[in-house]
């Protein structure tokens, strides 16, 4: 009974602070303090939470996150998005709804390099929305395509999400997680392109003119240097030349070279503002990570993971049913909680359950990431949804209906990834003997 009271105090106080409009990182931290107060004094509770935040962030692995964030900001300012979009136009130009396919392909490429769904939605959507409107595309449809496809880069490595997951699980191979994300990430993009193509054909959206071989070669060569980052980072990690953290530092050096020397889109004078933007983003992300680690400690202290695990196993011993319940719970969680805190708080709860079912931690990491990717596209607090509507110059209410078929195909893909382990584990087994 005491465990249920502690769970109620933790999640109830968190919901209370969220309703009051307290920022999510502070809501998580305050809820942790309130929960610890059931066992100790206020002073001790504050000390424990502060200690957990500090010790949780004292990790060499976490250094990869600020480096990848900085690389993403350099690419945003360095003209890389436009070159990837031009290449995507050539790849998807002859398909029905050419610009919609271009949007998806550009998000897959730019998102995988920048590692940020929000940055991808802003950079790609900001360029594509005016072009699609000029070609007669409905604003809400264009925004829906951009919103649904911008999280693909969270599955296609390098992905900061997988780095966080590896840290939480106590050493799940980052290389295996990175490689495991390729097939689901590409399938996610292709599934969205299929839906977009069907809708575009029904509405009679135009097909682009056939590109000449010269244009194909020129745009391909322009896009080759930024795409080379994926080869360098993933090739080095898979070959064991450097770790994911070292790869993130290499990504910064490489993107700086592209932006300053190769494309010359930014100058030395622009670097302070780029560094400031990256520092602000990093501080927000790391504060959420630190607060979420404190909440995970509060849950462990109150035996909440074991309580939820026992409750799930009491509902059913059928792995299919339990995995469906976990997915539905994460889909609901994703509608009101951002990906990073959701990952940090609920991985320690659900991972022991799926391990008891014989599920591989890498497989579960891919499943959970894909699930939470859907969450950032849904109301009421989906970050990709807000950014996509903003750059698409449309409202959330008007974009929800066009998003429904995309939600449906993403849920179908989630079930496929959940119940077909080979979609996640085949490639790591092939390349890494995982």
C-alpha positions in Angstrom: 0.0 0.0 0.0 2.9 2.3 0.9 4.3 1.9 -2.7 1.0 3.0 -4.2 1.0 6.1 -2.0 4.6 7.0 -3.0 3.7 6.6 -6.7 0.6 8.8 -6.2 2.7 11.4 -4.5 5.4 11.4 -7.2 3.2 11.5 -10.3 0.5 13.5 -8.6 2.9 16.3 -7.6 4.5 16.2 -11.0 1.1 16.6 -12.7 0.3 19.4 -10.2 3.4 21.4 -11.0 2.8 20.9 -14.8 -0.7 22.2 -14.5 0.6 25.3 -12.7 2.8 25.9 -15.7 6.1 25.1 -14.1 8.7 24.2 -16.7 9.0 20.4 -17.1 12.6 20.1 -15.8 11.7 22.0 -12.6 8.4 20.0 -12.3 10.4 16.8 -12.4 12.9 18.1 -9.8 10.3 19.4 -7.4 8.2 16.2 -7.6 11.4 14.3 -6.7 11.9 16.5 -3.7 8.3 16.0 -2.5 8.7 12.2 -2.9 12.0 12.1 -0.9 10.3 14.1 1.8 8.1 11.0 2.6 11.4 9.3 3.9 13.5 12.3 5.1 13.5 16.0 6.0 13.2 18.8 3.4 16.9 19.7 3.7 18.0 16.1 3.1 15.6 15.7 0.2 16.9 18.9 -1.6 20.5 17.7 -1.0 19.8 14.2 -2.4 18.1 15.6 -5.5 20.9 18.1 -6.1 23.5 15.3 -5.6 21.7 13.1 -8.1 21.5 15.9 -10.7 25.3 16.6 -10.3 26.4 12.9 -10.3 24.0 12.0 -13.1 25.6 14.6 -15.4 29.1 13.6 -14.4 29.5 11.3 -17.3 32.0 11.1 -20.2 29.3 9.6 -22.4 27.0 12.6 -22.0 29.7 14.8 -23.5 28.5 13.5 -26.9 25.2 15.4 -26.5 26.6 19.0 -26.4 29.0 18.2 -29.2 26.2 16.8 -31.5 24.0 19.8 -30.6 26.8 22.2 -31.6 27.3 20.3 -34.8 23.6 20.6 -35.5 23.6 24.4 -34.9 26.7 24.8 -37.2 24.9 22.9 -39.9 21.7 25.0 -39.5 23.7 28.2 -40.1 26.2 26.7 -42.6 23.9 26.3 -45.6 23.9 22.5 -45.4 20.1 22.1 -45.1 19.5 23.8 -48.5 22.0 21.5 -50.3 20.3 18.4 -48.8 16.9 19.7 -49.9 18.1 20.3 -53.4 19.4 16.7 -53.5 16.1 15.4 -52.1 14.3 17.2 -54.9 16.2 15.3 -57.4 15.6 12.0 -55.7 11.8 12.4 -55.2 11.0 14.7 -58.2 9.2 12.2 -60.4 6.9 10.8 -57.8 3.3 12.0 -57.2 3.5 14.9 -54.8 7.2 15.5 -55.5 7.7 18.2 -53.0 6.1 16.2 -50.2 8.6 13.3 -50.9 11.4 15.9 -51.0 10.3 17.1 -47.5 10.5 13.5 -46.1 13.8 12.7 -47.7 15.3 16.0 -46.6 14.2 15.4 -43.1 15.7 11.9 -43.1 19.0 13.3 -44.3 19.2 16.5 -42.3 17.7 15.0 -39.2 20.2 12.1 -39.2 23.1 14.6 -39.4 21.8 17.2 -36.9 20.2 14.6 -34.6 17.3 17.0 -33.8 13.7 16.7 -34.9 12.9 20.3 -34.0 15.9 21.6 -35.9 15.0 19.5 -38.9 11.3 20.7 -38.8 12.4 24.3 -38.7 15.2 24.1 -41.3 13.5 21.9 -43.9 10.0 23.1 -43.2 11.0 26.7 -43.5 12.4 26.1 -47.0 9.8 23.6 -48.2 6.5 25.3 -47.0 6.7 28.3 -49.4 7.7 26.1 -52.3 4.8 23.7 -51.7 2.3 26.6 -51.3 3.5 28.0 -54.6 2.8 24.6 -56.3 -0.7 24.6 -54.9 -0.2 22.2 -51.9 -2.6 22.7 -49.0 -0.7 24.3 -46.1 -2.1 21.8 -43.5 -1.0 18.8 -45.6 2.5 20.3 -46.1 2.9 21.0 -42.4 1.6 17.4 -41.6 4.2 15.9 -43.9 7.0 17.9 -42.3 5.8 17.3 -38.7 5.5 13.5 -39.2 8.8 13.1 -41.0 11.1 15.3 -38.9 11.6 12.7 -36.1 13.1 10.2 -38.6 16.5 11.6 -37.8 16.1 10.4 -34.1 16.3 6.8 -35.4 18.8 7.2 -38.1 22.2 7.7 -36.4 24.1 9.5 -35.0 21.3 9.9 -32.4 21.7 11.6 -29.0 18.5 9.7 -28.0 20.4 6.4 -28.2 23.3 7.8 -26.2 20.9 8.8 -23.4 19.3 5.3 -23.5 22.7 3.6 -23.3 23.6 5.7 -20.3 20.3 4.8 -18.5 20.6 1.1 -19.2 24.1 0.9 -17.8 26.1 0.2 -20.9 24.0 -1.1 -23.8 26.2 -0.8 -26.8 25.9 2.6 -28.5 27.3 1.2 -31.7 24.6 -1.6 -31.7 21.9 1.0 -31.0 23.1 3.3 -33.8 23.2 0.5 -36.4 19.8 -0.9 -35.1 18.1 2.4 -35.9 18.8 2.3 -39.6 16.2 -0.1 -40.8 13.3 1.3 -38.7 14.3 4.8 -39.5 14.4 4.2 -43.2 11.1 2.2 -43.1 9.6 5.2 -41.2 10.5 7.6 -44.0 9.4 5.2 -46.7 6.0 4.6 -44.9 5.4 8.3 -44.7 6.3 8.8 -48.4 3.8 6.1 -49.3 1.0 7.9 -47.4 2.0 11.3 -48.8 2.1 9.8 -52.3 -1.3 8.3 -52.1 -2.8 11.6 -50.8 -0.9 13.7 -53.4 -2.1 11.5 -56.3 -5.7 11.8 -55.1 -5.5 15.5 -54.9 -3.6 15.9 -58.2 -0.5 17.6 -56.8 2.1 18.2 -59.5 5.1 16.0 -60.4 8.4 17.9 -60.9 10.2 18.1 -64.2 12.7 15.4 -65.0 16.2 16.3 -63.8 19.1 16.3 -66.2 22.1 14.0 -65.5 24.2 17.2 -65.0 21.7 18.5 -62.4 21.7 15.1 -60.6 25.5 15.0 -60.5 25.8 18.6 -59.4 23.3 18.4 -56.5 24.7 15.0 -55.5 28.2 16.4 -55.3 26.9 19.4 -53.2 25.2 17.0 -50.8 28.1 14.6 -50.6 30.3 16.4 -48.0 27.5 16.7 -45.4 26.4 13.1 -46.0 30.0 12.1 -45.6 29.7 13.0 -41.9 27.4 9.9 -41.4 30.0 7.7 -43.1 32.9 9.2 -41.0 31.0 9.0 -37.7 29.3 5.6 -38.2 32.3 4.1 -40.0 34.6 5.1 -37.1 32.3 3.8 -34.4 31.6 0.5 -36.2 35.3 -0.1 -36.9 36.2 0.7 -33.3 38.4 3.6 -34.3 36.7 6.0 -31.8 33.8 6.0 -29.3 30.5 7.8 -29.8 31.7 10.7 -27.6 34.9 11.1 -29.7 32.8 10.9 -32.8 30.7 13.8 -31.7 33.8 16.0 -31.3 34.9 14.9 -34.8 31.4 15.9 -36.1 32.0 19.4 -34.7 35.4 19.7 -36.4 34.0 18.4 -39.7 30.9 20.6 -39.8 33.1 23.6 -38.9 35.3 22.8 -41.8 32.3 22.5 -44.1 30.6 25.8 -42.9 33.8 27.9 -42.7 36.0 26.6 -45.4 34.1 24.4 -47.9 30.8 26.3 -48.3 31.9 29.6 -46.6 28.4 30.2 -45.4 29.5 31.5 -42.0 32.5 33.4 -40.8 34.6 33.4 -37.6 32.5 36.4 -36.4 29.4 34.2 -36.5 30.8 31.6 -34.2 30.0 33.3 -30.9 26.3 33.4 -31.7 26.3 29.8 -32.9 28.1 28.7 -29.7 25.6 30.7 -27.6 22.6 29.1 -29.3 24.2 25.6 -28.8 25.0 26.4 -25.1 21.4 27.4 -24.5 20.0 24.3 -26.1 22.5 22.1 -24.3 21.7 23.6 -20.9 18.0 22.9 -21.4 18.6 19.3 -22.5 21.1 18.6 -19.7 18.9 20.1 -17.0 16.1 17.8 -18.1 18.4 14.9 -18.0 19.8 15.7 -14.6 16.3 16.3 -13.1 15.0 13.0 -14.7 17.9 11.1 -13.2 16.9 12.4 -9.8 13.3 11.3 -10.4 14.5 7.9 -11.5 16.3 7.7 -8.1 13.2 8.8 -6.3 11.2 6.0 -8.0 13.8 3.4 -7.2 13.9 4.6 -3.6 10.1 4.1 -3.4 10.2 0.7 -5.2 7.9 2.2 -7.9 9.5 0.3 -10.9 9.0 -3.0 -9.1 5.4 -2.2 -8.3 4.6 -1.3 -11.9 6.5 -4.4 -13.1 4.5 -6.6 -10.8 1.2 -4.9 -11.9 2.0 -5.5 -15.6 2.9 -9.1 -15.1 -0.2 -9.6 -13.0 -2.4 -8.4 -15.9 -1.0 -11.0 -18.3 1.9 -13.3 -18.9 1.4 -13.0 -22.7 4.4 -11.1 -24.1 2.3 -9.8 -27.0 -0.3 -8.3 -24.5 2.4 -6.8 -22.2 4.3 -5.2 -25.0 1.0 -3.7 -26.4 0.2 -2.3 -22.9 3.7 -0.8 -22.7 3.4 0.8 -26.1 0.0 2.3 -25.4 1.3 3.7 -22.1 4.3 5.3 -23.8 2.1 6.7 -26.5 0.0 8.4 -23.8 3.1 9.6 -21.9 4.5 11.0 -25.2 1.5 13.3 -25.6 2.4 15.4 -22.6 6.1 14.7 -21.9 9.2 15.4 -24.1 11.3 12.5 -25.3 14.4 12.9 -23.1 12.6 13.0 -19.7 10.2 10.3 -20.8 13.2 8.1 -21.8 15.0 8.7 -18.5 12.0 8.2 -16.3 10.3 5.2 -17.9 13.2 3.2 -19.2 14.1 2.0 -15.7 10.4 1.0 -15.2 9.8 -0.9 -18.4 13.2 -2.4 -19.1 13.2 -5.0 -16.3 9.7 -6.1 -17.5 10.8 -6.6 -21.2 14.0 -8.3 -20.0 11.9 -10.9 -18.2 10.0 -11.4 -21.4 13.4 -12.1 -23.2 13.5 -8.9 -25.2 16.9 -7.6 -26.2 17.7 -4.1 -24.7 18.8 -2.8 -28.1 15.4 -3.9 -29.6 13.6 -2.3 -26.7 15.6 0.9 -27.2 14.6 1.2 -30.8 11.0 0.4 -30.0 10.8 3.0 -27.2 12.5 5.7 -29.4 10.1 5.1 -32.3 7.2 5.3 -29.9 8.3 8.6 -28.3 9.0 9.9 -31.8 5.3 9.7 -32.4 4.7 11.6 -29.1 6.6 14.7 -30.2 4.3 15.0 -33.2 1.1 14.9 -31.1 -0.8 17.5 -29.0 -0.8 18.9 -26.4 3.0 19.4 -25.9 4.6 17.9 -29.0 7.6 20.1 -29.8 7.8 19.0 -33.5 4.0 19.8 -33.8 4.5 23.4 -32.6 7.5 24.1 -34.7 6.0 22.4 -37.8 2.8 24.5 -37.5 4.8 27.7 -36.9 7.1 27.3 -40.0 4.1 26.0 -42.0 2.0 29.1 -41.1 -1.0 27.0 -40.0 -2.8 26.1 -36.8 -2.6 22.9 -34.7 -6.4 22.4 -35.1 -6.2 22.5 -38.9 -3.2 20.2 -39.1 -4.5 17.4 -36.9 -6.9 15.9 -39.5 -4.2 15.6 -42.2 -1.9 14.1 -39.6 -4.3 11.1 -38.9 -3.2 8.9 -41.8 0.4 9.5 -40.9 -0.3 8.6 -37.2 -1.9 5.4 -38.5 1.1 4.3 -40.5 3.5 5.2 -37.7 1.5 3.1 -35.3 1.5 0.2 -37.7 5.3 0.5 -38.1 5.6 0.6 -34.3 3.8 -2.7 -34.0 6.0 -4.2 -36.7 9.2 -3.0 -34.9 7.8 -4.3 -31.6 6.9 -7.8 -32.8 9.5 -8.4 -35.4 12.9 -8.2 -33.6 14.9 -8.7 -36.9 13.9 -5.2 -38.0 16.1 -3.9 -35.3 18.6 -6.7 -34.6 19.4 -8.0 -38.1 21.8 -5.2 -39.1 23.8 -5.1 -35.7 24.1 -8.9 -36.1 25.4 -8.5 -39.6 27.9 -5.7 -39.0 28.8 -6.1 -35.4 28.1 -9.7 -34.7 25.8 -8.5 -31.9 
